Amino acid sequence: MKKQLVLALAALIFAGSTALAALQEGRREAPGGERTEQGARRDRDGARQRKHGRRHQGRRERREGLRERVRERLGITEEQRAQGRVVAKELAPIAEEARTKAREILERARDLRDAGDREGAKELLRAELRPLLETTRERMVPLTRPLVDALTPEQRGKIEGFLERRGRSFDPDRGAARLGWRLSRRR
């Protein structure tokens, strides 16, 4: 028993010391020992640069995987997908306009916060960002509601079952709003 404990502690100390040594060198290594993209960038540039491509790439892959699973589980037809693409193109200018305005509001709120006025930043977000999101939602729902209404009874039943397992109920308007936000995402 003592021998196993000593071996486990020795392995833990060894693993910790190599990890610490790698961090002190400013190197990042993948589990196999090869250099990661971020570690190579740090060495190349001499300083750490914050690049999110790799992390966002993983998010994109997970998001696309989720889309595929939802399509498969609901049995979305090609006709429904084509309708979704048309609606997504109609939503694009609405979403881009909202993103631009939201960016400006967030920038002003950030400036207020950095100047020490946290309450003013919160109030700005409440007063300007929330109404922007509500008006954008009101503009999206009429475009996406026909997609929700076009769901077959089987598809609607699957959605309702999924929501019931989580203690929620299906609201077509809320579903249309959520679908609008999903379709308006940049790909």
C-alpha positions as YAML, in Angstrom:
chain: A
units: angstrom
residues:
- id: 1
  name: MET
  ca: [0.00, 0.00, 0.00]
- id: 2
  name: LYS
  ca: [2.78, 2.42, 0.97]
- id: 3
  name: LYS
  ca: [4.70, 1.51, -2.16]
- id: 4
  name: GLN
  ca: [1.70, 2.38, -4.39]
- id: 5
  name: LEU
  ca: [1.20, 5.66, -2.55]
- id: 6
  name: VAL
  ca: [4.86, 6.61, -2.96]
- id: 7
  name: LEU
  ca: [4.76, 5.73, -6.68]
- id: 8
  name: ALA
  ca: [1.56, 7.73, -7.19]
- id: 9
  name: LEU
  ca: [3.05, 10.76, -5.40]
- id: 10
  name: ALA
  ca: [6.24, 10.49, -7.44]
- id: 11
  name: ALA
  ca: [4.24, 10.40, -10.68]
- id: 12
  name: LEU
  ca: [2.18, 13.40, -9.55]
- id: 13
  name: ILE
  ca: [5.28, 15.39, -8.64]
- id: 14
  name: PHE
  ca: [6.92, 14.51, -11.95]
- id: 15
  name: ALA
  ca: [3.84, 15.54, -13.94]
- id: 16
  name: GLY
  ca: [3.52, 18.79, -11.99]
- id: 17
  name: SER
  ca: [7.18, 19.70, -12.37]
- id: 18
  name: THR
  ca: [7.16, 19.14, -16.15]
- id: 19
  name: ALA
  ca: [4.00, 21.20, -16.50]
- id: 20
  name: LEU
  ca: [5.54, 23.97, -14.39]
- id: 21
  name: ALA
  ca: [8.77, 23.87, -16.39]
- id: 22
  name: ALA
  ca: [6.85, 24.12, -19.66]
- id: 23
  name: LEU
  ca: [4.89, 27.12, -18.37]
- id: 24
  name: GLN
  ca: [8.02, 28.84, -17.14]
- id: 25
  name: GLU
  ca: [9.58, 28.47, -20.58]
- id: 26
  name: GLY
  ca: [6.49, 30.05, -22.09]
- id: 27
  name: ARG
  ca: [5.82, 26.92, -24.06]
- id: 28
  name: ARG
  ca: [2.57, 25.10, -24.48]
- id: 29
  name: GLU
  ca: [2.65, 21.50, -25.48]
- id: 30
  name: ALA
  ca: [-0.14, 19.23, -26.46]
- id: 31
  name: PRO
  ca: [-0.50, 15.93, -24.58]
- id: 32
  name: GLY
  ca: [1.57, 14.10, -27.20]
- id: 33
  name: GLY
  ca: [4.48, 16.51, -26.72]
- id: 34
  name: GLU
  ca: [4.04, 18.42, -29.97]
- id: 35
  name: ARG
  ca: [3.73, 22.19, -29.93]
- id: 36
  name: THR
  ca: [0.28, 23.70, -30.00]
- id: 37
  name: GLU
  ca: [-0.61, 26.51, -32.33]
- id: 38
  name: GLN
  ca: [-0.71, 28.98, -29.45]
- id: 39
  name: GLY
  ca: [2.68, 27.89, -28.11]
- id: 40
  name: ALA
  ca: [4.25, 28.21, -31.54]
- id: 41
  name: ARG
  ca: [2.71, 31.67, -31.97]
- id: 42
  name: ARG
  ca: [4.10, 32.77, -28.62]
- id: 43
  name: ASP
  ca: [7.59, 31.64, -29.59]
- id: 44
  name: ARG
  ca: [7.35, 33.20, -33.05]
- id: 45
  name: ASP
  ca: [6.06, 36.57, -31.90]
- id: 46
  name: GLY
  ca: [8.03, 36.71, -28.68]
- id: 47
  name: ALA
  ca: [4.92, 37.58, -26.70]
- id: 48
  name: ARG
  ca: [1.56, 36.06, -26.16]
- id: 49
  name: GLN
  ca: [-1.01, 37.24, -28.66]
- id: 50
  name: ARG
  ca: [-4.62, 36.55, -28.08]
- id: 51
  name: LYS
  ca: [-6.04, 34.76, -31.07]
- id: 52
  name: HIS
  ca: [-9.38, 33.00, -30.79]
- id: 53
  name: GLY
  ca: [-9.47, 31.11, -34.04]
- id: 54
  name: ARG
  ca: [-8.81, 27.73, -32.53]
- id: 55
  name: ARG
  ca: [-11.31, 28.08, -29.71]
- id: 56
  name: HIS
  ca: [-13.98, 29.45, -32.05]
- id: 57
  name: GLN
  ca: [-13.26, 26.69, -34.53]
- id: 58
  name: GLY
  ca: [-14.25, 24.19, -31.86]
- id: 59
  name: ARG
  ca: [-17.43, 26.12, -31.17]
- id: 60
  name: ARG
  ca: [-18.29, 26.18, -34.86]
- id: 61
  name: GLU
  ca: [-17.80, 22.43, -35.10]
- id: 62
  name: ARG
  ca: [-19.94, 21.80, -32.00]
- id: 63
  name: ARG
  ca: [-22.63, 24.15, -33.30]
- id: 64
  name: GLU
  ca: [-22.66, 22.45, -36.69]
- id: 65
  name: GLY
  ca: [-22.82, 19.05, -35.00]
- id: 66
  name: LEU
  ca: [-25.78, 20.25, -32.93]
- id: 67
  name: ARG
  ca: [-27.53, 21.50, -36.07]
- id: 68
  name: GLU
  ca: [-27.06, 18.12, -37.74]
- id: 69
  name: ARG
  ca: [-28.38, 16.22, -34.71]
- id: 70
  name: VAL
  ca: [-31.45, 18.47, -34.52]
- id: 71
  name: ARG
  ca: [-32.10, 18.05, -38.26]
- id: 72
  name: GLU
  ca: [-31.81, 14.28, -37.97]
- id: 73
  name: ARG
  ca: [-33.90, 13.94, -34.81]
- id: 74
  name: LEU
  ca: [-36.67, 16.20, -36.08]
- id: 75
  name: GLY
  ca: [-36.55, 14.84, -39.60]
- id: 76
  name: ILE
  ca: [-36.24, 18.24, -41.27]
- id: 77
  name: THR
  ca: [-36.93, 17.87, -44.98]
- id: 78
  name: GLU
  ca: [-34.98, 19.49, -47.80]
- id: 79
  name: GLU
  ca: [-37.98, 21.68, -48.53]
- id: 80
  name: GLN
  ca: [-37.99, 22.96, -44.95]
- id: 81
  name: ARG
  ca: [-34.25, 23.58, -45.12]
- id: 82
  name: ALA
  ca: [-34.70, 25.54, -48.37]
- id: 83
  name: GLN
  ca: [-37.40, 27.66, -46.72]
- id: 84
  name: GLY
  ca: [-35.03, 28.24, -43.81]
- id: 85
  name: ARG
  ca: [-32.27, 29.42, -46.13]
- id: 86
  name: VAL
  ca: [-34.63, 31.92, -47.78]
- id: 87
  name: VAL
  ca: [-35.71, 33.27, -44.38]
- id: 88
  name: ALA
  ca: [-32.08, 33.44, -43.23]
- id: 89
  name: LYS
  ca: [-31.26, 35.66, -46.21]
- id: 90
  name: GLU
  ca: [-34.19, 37.91, -45.34]
- id: 91
  name: LEU
  ca: [-33.05, 38.08, -41.71]
- id: 92
  name: ALA
  ca: [-29.43, 38.93, -42.53]
- id: 93
  name: PRO
  ca: [-29.86, 42.72, -42.99]
- id: 94
  name: ILE
  ca: [-32.06, 42.95, -39.88]
- id: 95
  name: ALA
  ca: [-29.50, 41.08, -37.80]
- id: 96
  name: GLU
  ca: [-26.55, 43.04, -39.18]
- id: 97
  name: GLU
  ca: [-28.26, 46.35, -38.39]
- id: 98
  name: ALA
  ca: [-29.00, 45.14, -34.85]
- id: 99
  name: ARG
  ca: [-25.40, 43.94, -34.40]
- id: 100
  name: THR
  ca: [-24.02, 47.31, -35.49]
- id: 101
  name: LYS
  ca: [-26.28, 49.24, -33.13]
- id: 102
  name: ALA
  ca: [-25.61, 46.81, -30.28]
- id: 103
  name: ARG
  ca: [-21.86, 47.14, -30.80]
- id: 104
  name: GLU
  ca: [-22.15, 50.93, -30.52]
- id: 105
  name: ILE
  ca: [-24.27, 50.69, -27.36]
- id: 106
  name: LEU
  ca: [-21.87, 48.19, -25.79]
- id: 107
  name: GLU
  ca: [-18.89, 50.38, -26.64]
- id: 108
  name: ARG
  ca: [-20.52, 53.38, -24.95]
- id: 109
  name: ALA
  ca: [-21.39, 51.25, -21.91]
- id: 110
  name: ARG
  ca: [-17.81, 49.96, -21.75]
- id: 111
  name: ASP
  ca: [-16.52, 53.54, -21.86]
- id: 112
  name: LEU
  ca: [-18.82, 54.48, -18.98]
- id: 113
  name: ARG
  ca: [-17.72, 51.44, -16.99]
- id: 114
  name: ASP
  ca: [-14.04, 52.18, -17.61]
- id: 115
  name: ALA
  ca: [-14.63, 55.77, -16.44]
- id: 116
  name: GLY
  ca: [-15.94, 54.34, -13.17]
- id: 117
  name: ASP
  ca: [-19.67, 54.73, -13.77]
- id: 118
  name: ARG
  ca: [-20.86, 51.13, -13.53]
- id: 119
  name: GLU
  ca: [-24.44, 52.10, -12.70]
- id: 120
  name: GLY
  ca: [-24.56, 54.45, -15.69]
- id: 121
  name: ALA
  ca: [-23.33, 51.60, -17.91]
- id: 122
  name: LYS
  ca: [-26.03, 49.28, -16.58]
- id: 123
  name: GLU
  ca: [-28.70, 51.92, -17.07]
- id: 124
  name: LEU
  ca: [-27.52, 52.57, -20.64]
- id: 125
  name: LEU
  ca: [-27.78, 48.87, -21.43]
- id: 126
  name: ARG
  ca: [-31.25, 48.66, -19.88]
- id: 127
  name: ALA
  ca: [-32.45, 51.80, -21.63]
- id: 128
  name: GLU
  ca: [-31.03, 51.16, -25.10]
- id: 129
  name: LEU
  ca: [-29.97, 47.54, -25.60]
- id: 130
  name: ARG
  ca: [-33.12, 45.87, -24.29]
- id: 131
  name: PRO
  ca: [-35.46, 47.89, -26.56]
- id: 132
  name: LEU
  ca: [-33.15, 47.19, -29.51]
- id: 133
  name: LEU
  ca: [-33.39, 43.45, -28.86]
- id: 134
  name: GLU
  ca: [-37.17, 43.63, -28.48]
- id: 135
  name: THR
  ca: [-37.70, 45.55, -31.71]
- id: 136
  name: THR
  ca: [-35.36, 43.20, -33.55]
- id: 137
  name: ARG
  ca: [-37.32, 40.24, -32.18]
- id: 138
  name: GLU
  ca: [-40.59, 41.85, -33.32]
- id: 139
  name: ARG
  ca: [-39.16, 42.21, -36.82]
- id: 140
  name: MET
  ca: [-37.89, 38.61, -36.91]
- id: 141
  name: VAL
  ca: [-40.94, 36.74, -35.65]
- id: 142
  name: PRO
  ca: [-43.20, 37.46, -38.68]
- id: 143
  name: LEU
  ca: [-40.48, 36.06, -40.94]
- id: 144
  name: THR
  ca: [-39.82, 32.91, -38.92]
- id: 145
  name: ARG
  ca: [-43.33, 32.11, -37.71]
- id: 146
  name: PRO
  ca: [-44.27, 30.41, -41.04]
- id: 147
  name: LEU
  ca: [-41.32, 28.04, -40.53]
- id: 148
  name: VAL
  ca: [-42.64, 27.05, -37.09]
- id: 149
  name: ASP
  ca: [-46.14, 26.66, -38.49]
- id: 150
  name: ALA
  ca: [-44.80, 24.44, -41.29]
- id: 151
  name: LEU
  ca: [-43.55, 21.80, -38.81]
- id: 152
  name: THR
  ca: [-45.28, 18.47, -39.21]
- id: 153
  name: PRO
  ca: [-47.29, 17.13, -36.26]
- id: 154
  name: GLU
  ca: [-44.54, 14.55, -35.63]
- id: 155
  name: GLN
  ca: [-41.84, 17.27, -35.56]
- id: 156
  name: ARG
  ca: [-43.93, 19.46, -33.28]
- id: 157
  name: GLY
  ca: [-44.57, 16.45, -31.00]
- id: 158
  name: LYS
  ca: [-40.83, 15.77, -30.72]
- id: 159
  name: ILE
  ca: [-40.17, 19.40, -29.79]
- id: 160
  name: GLU
  ca: [-42.99, 19.40, -27.23]
- id: 161
  name: GLY
  ca: [-41.69, 16.14, -25.72]
- id: 162
  name: PHE
  ca: [-38.18, 17.56, -25.47]
- id: 163
  name: LEU
  ca: [-39.46, 20.68, -23.73]
- id: 164
  name: GLU
  ca: [-41.81, 18.77, -21.41]
- id: 165
  name: ARG
  ca: [-38.88, 16.66, -20.15]
- id: 166
  name: ARG
  ca: [-37.29, 19.95, -19.10]
- id: 167
  name: GLY
  ca: [-40.43, 21.32, -17.48]
- id: 168
  name: ARG
  ca: [-41.26, 23.77, -20.27]
- id: 169
  name: SER
  ca: [-44.06, 24.12, -22.77]
- id: 170
  name: PHE
  ca: [-43.98, 24.92, -26.48]
- id: 171
  name: ASP
  ca: [-44.83, 28.51, -27.40]
- id: 172
  name: PRO
  ca: [-44.86, 29.06, -31.18]
- id: 173
  name: ASP
  ca: [-44.00, 32.77, -30.91]
- id: 174
  name: ARG
  ca: [-41.07, 32.11, -28.59]
- id: 175
  name: GLY
  ca: [-39.96, 29.27, -30.86]
- id: 176
  name: ALA
  ca: [-40.14, 31.60, -33.86]
- id: 177
  name: ALA
  ca: [-38.07, 34.23, -32.03]
- id: 178
  name: ARG
  ca: [-35.40, 31.69, -31.05]
- id: 179
  name: LEU
  ca: [-35.36, 30.30, -34.57]
- id: 180
  name: GLY
  ca: [-34.91, 33.84, -35.89]
- id: 181
  name: TRP
  ca: [-31.87, 34.39, -33.69]
- id: 182
  name: ARG
  ca: [-30.44, 31.04, -34.77]
- id: 183
  name: LEU
  ca: [-30.98, 31.67, -38.47]
- id: 184
  name: SER
  ca: [-29.50, 35.17, -38.25]
- id: 185
  name: ARG
  ca: [-26.19, 33.95, -36.85]
- id: 186
  name: ARG
  ca: [-23.16, 34.39, -39.00]
- id: 187
  name: ARG
  ca: [-21.83, 31.17, -40.39]
...
